[in-house]
Amino acid sequence: MLYQRSSALFDEAYQYIPGGVNSPVRAFKSVGGVPIFMKSAKGAYMTDADDNTYIDYINSWGPAILGHTHPEVLEAIKKQAENGFSYGTPSELETEIAKLIVENVPNIDQIRMVSSGTEACMSAIRLARGFTGRDKIIKFEGCYHGHSDSFLIKAGSGAATFGNPNSPGVTAGTAKDTLLAKYNDNEQVADLFRHNPGEIAAVIVEPVAGNMGCVLPENNFLQNLRKLCDENGALLIFDEVMTGFRLAFGGAQEVYNVKADLVTYGKVIGGGLPVGAFAGRNEIMDHLAPKGAVYQAGTLSGNPLAMRAGLTTLELIKKDENFYQNINKTTETLDFEIGKILNSKNIEHRINRKGSMMSVFFHINSVSNFDEAAKANHSLFNNFFHFLLEKGIYLPPSGYETWFISDAIKEKEIDSTLEVIRKFEYS
């Protein structure tokens, strides 16, 4: 494929935007080469500035679960736009989507809308600290909860790609209140509670990690986190920015039957527009301003265009009783068939999958935490990525990222993808 227009656009963007991109992983630093500039997307496909078309396996990093520009979501946004882009006042639409979520997600009574997953996680931590009167939090190596200072301590995803998980600009004072444990290691969490008695406000976790590749909870990891938090008076926060409404309508809480005290959302609940949210029980959420003393605000929170896109997306998912069965079956087929092809080529690999999230690690051993993800053959992944890109398959441009499958991926797209992978050779 030719990328002349993308190359020229990147050169121009580099003059005016730091690194030429507005989010670091887009820069292709991990895989090498020039980032591809997209100009349109529809269904299962994206088209770049040079008119190359790709089957899309990132789907805007998760939000486009129905595929791009779903006609009913698009029509709903158009109609809403005619009534105004933003009010800065309450609207009935905000209550509609809040009611739908609260009535269908386990263990939440109230939800506060914000504009991004980062903002949701940052606000949830502040609320947890305000509710408990404690300062410290526990997070896990390789889990990414946005770019708020408290979270950029051994973060995954883009931070891992850049080999700089402890970001400059994070103060020592902030860092000391973030305690680290290894994902899937309850003993480390128990040790942190023992060494910091009465000081830990919350444990925040991706119930299915998506920012060191797709990594699943093992050996009752989430159930034991719930128990440890209960025993030590700390809140359990599920970061469901990726998993919320993707693994199930009730998210990871429903799938794993574990009740979190606070849950953060993003991606799917915005239907492709910028939205985040955090939710919890009344006794916790009542501490938020204006009812309580914990302050959080946002000019575009509950933006009507985003609320309409999100509400329409959630309604479409909910009314299709086979939605999750079908999208999970698509992902299972990709997992099985890709694995079969790589086995036939004697390429060592491990595929992790949960629902419609999956990752291919070029690594023979299990991948259950960040250290194991880092030991995968990322050079091989880079070759794999570029080979598929040249053949019209767009994967996440990092071995530390998750593939997000959309409902628009059908048999035709699966067959085309597998045909390309069959031609891949690595020596």
Stockholm file with secondary structure:
# STOCKHOLM 1.0

chainA/1-427         MLYQRSSALFDEAYQYIPGGVNSPVRAFKSVGGVPIFMKSAKGAYMTDADDNTYIDYINSWGPAILGHTHPEVLEAIKKQAENGFSYGTPSELETEIAKLIVENVPNIDQIRMVSSGTEACMSAIRLARGFTGRDKIIKFEGCYHGHSDSFLIKAGSGAATFGNPNSPGVTAGTAKDTLLAKYNDNEQVADLFRHNPGEIAAVIVEPVAGNMGCVLPENNFLQNLRKLCDENGALLIFDEVMTGFRLAFGGAQEVYNVKADLVTYGKVIGGGLPVGAFAGRNEIMDHLAPKGAVYQAGTLSGNPLAMRAGLTTLELIKKDENFYQNINKTTETLDFEIGKILNSKNIEHRINRKGSMMSVFFHINSVSNFDEAAKANHSLFNNFFHFLLEKGIYLPPSGYETWFISDAIKEKEIDSTLEVIRKFEYS
#=GR chainA/1-427 SS CCCHHHHHHHHHHHHHSGGGSSSGGGGCTTTCSCCCCEEEEEBTEEEETTSCEEEESSTTTTTCTTCBTCHHHHHHHHHHHTTCSCCSSCCHHHHHHHHHHHHHSTTCSEEEEESCHHHHHHHHHHHHHHHHTCCEEEEETTCCCCSSGGGCSSCCTHHHHTTCCSCTTCCHHHHTTEEEECTTCHHHHHHHHHHSTTTEEEEEECSSBCSSSSBCCCTTHHHHHHHHHHHHTCEEEEECTTTBTTTBTTHHHHHHTCCCSEEEEEGGGGTTSSCEEEEECHHHHTTBTTTSSBCCCCTTTTCHHHHHHHHHHHHHHHHCTTHHHHHHHHHHHHHHHHHHHHHHTTCCCEEEEETTEEEEESCSSCCCSHHHHHTSCHHHHHHHHHHHHHTTEECCSSTTSCEECCTTCCHHHHHHHHHHHHTCCCC
#=GC SS_cons         CCCHHHHHHHHHHHHHSGGGSSSGGGGCTTTCSCCCCEEEEEBTEEEETTSCEEEESSTTTTTCTTCBTCHHHHHHHHHHHTTCSCCSSCCHHHHHHHHHHHHHSTTCSEEEEESCHHHHHHHHHHHHHHHHTCCEEEEETTCCCCSSGGGCSSCCTHHHHTTCCSCTTCCHHHHTTEEEECTTCHHHHHHHHHHSTTTEEEEEECSSBCSSSSBCCCTTHHHHHHHHHHHHTCEEEEECTTTBTTTBTTHHHHHHTCCCSEEEEEGGGGTTSSCEEEEECHHHHTTBTTTSSBCCCCTTTTCHHHHHHHHHHHHHHHHCTTHHHHHHHHHHHHHHHHHHHHHHTTCCCEEEEETTEEEEESCSSCCCSHHHHHTSCHHHHHHHHHHHHHTTEECCSSTTSCEECCTTCCHHHHHHHHHHHHTCCCC
//
